[in-house]
Amino acid sequence: KASQMRIDSYFTSI
Amino acid sequence: MFEARLVQGSLLKKVLDAIKELLNEASWDCADSGIQLQAMDNSHVSLVSVNLRAEGFDKYRCDRNLIMGMDLTSMSKILKCAANDDIITMKAQDNADTVTFIFESPSQEKVSDYEMKLMNLDQDHLGIPETDYACVIKLPSGEFARICRDLSNFGESIVIACSKEGVKFSAAGDIGTGNIKLAQTSSVDKEEEAVIIEMQEPVTLTFACRYLNMFTKATPLSPQVSLSMSPDVPLVVEYSIGDIGQIQYFLAPKIDD
């Protein structure tokens, strides 16, 4: 089963 | 003073239709260069970025940078009051807590204005790095919407596999499996009917159908859509907004446990 990644784990907060 | 006038008002109506399912509220950042919106959905799985260039508007004035936080359901309700051929103007005073939408019929015989309260939104802004994607697939937007809709019948996820042979969309679930293969078109009469694949290395990634289907609400904005993929990074689904800008959806992949 594949788990859904979160978008904010790829892009950093600015 | 902020004022943006768009003769092709239907574009703004279509932009709202393209984001309102994904986002409840968002801030429009207005600057001299144009209007931008960036927001994540509630689950932080996807990110929407809208860019409308100042030159794309028929009249554009922004004396001071302005952040307009809006309830998008309310904004959508207001834009529903504009006819498709209406000219739309957005107006706000500096430091105002309201924005005014003005709709003019093409003959100028009917003019409506609607004032909406702005919100103070505390939203995270994310920096999106410039990326050279391993695969960029351009295809007719209607075809992409159809593929997402059809494969949603089979499962919650769509696997997108891009190789030099073409691109394959697959889904599997209780009722069985579905596969749709698209090859690069060799010759087409119209540019918007083309399937174009630029590939540096093959990429296979898995994405949630629910989000892909929400992105396809942007289909009326543009006859073509582009999908950009690299291994282990978010997918970018991009539609142009007439000649004035573009909407990009970033979607985090599903990763095998």
Chai-1 contact restraints between the chains, C-beta under 6 A:
chainA,res_idxA,chainB,res_idxB,connection_type,confidence,min_distance_angstrom,max_distance_angstrom,comment,restraint_id
A,A2,B,T206,contact,1.0,0.0,6.0,A-B,restraint_1
A,A2,B,K254,contact,1.0,0.0,6.0,A-B,restraint_2
A,A2,B,D256,contact,1.0,0.0,6.0,A-B,restraint_3
A,S3,B,D257,contact,1.0,0.0,6.0,A-B,restraint_4
A,Q4,B,V45,contact,1.0,0.0,6.0,A-B,restraint_5
A,Q4,B,K254,contact,1.0,0.0,6.0,A-B,restraint_6
A,M5,B,A252,contact,1.0,0.0,6.0,A-B,restraint_7
A,M5,B,P253,contact,1.0,0.0,6.0,A-B,restraint_8
A,M5,B,I255,contact,1.0,0.0,6.0,A-B,restraint_9
A,R6,B,H44,contact,1.0,0.0,6.0,A-B,restraint_10
A,R6,B,A252,contact,1.0,0.0,6.0,A-B,restraint_11
A,I7,B,M40,contact,1.0,0.0,6.0,A-B,restraint_12
A,I7,B,H44,contact,1.0,0.0,6.0,A-B,restraint_13
A,I7,B,V45,contact,1.0,0.0,6.0,A-B,restraint_14
A,I7,B,S46,contact,1.0,0.0,6.0,A-B,restraint_15
A,I7,B,L47,contact,1.0,0.0,6.0,A-B,restraint_16
A,I7,B,F250,contact,1.0,0.0,6.0,A-B,restraint_17
A,I7,B,A252,contact,1.0,0.0,6.0,A-B,restraint_18
A,D8,B,H44,contact,1.0,0.0,6.0,A-B,restraint_19
A,Y10,B,P234,contact,1.0,0.0,6.0,A-B,restraint_20
A,F11,B,L126,contact,1.0,0.0,6.0,A-B,restraint_21
A,F11,B,I128,contact,1.0,0.0,6.0,A-B,restraint_22
A,T12,B,G127,contact,1.0,0.0,6.0,A-B,restraint_23
A,S13,B,D124,contact,1.0,0.0,6.0,A-B,restraint_24
A,I14,B,H125,contact,1.0,0.0,6.0,A-B,restraint_25
A,I14,B,G127,contact,1.0,0.0,6.0,A-B,restraint_26
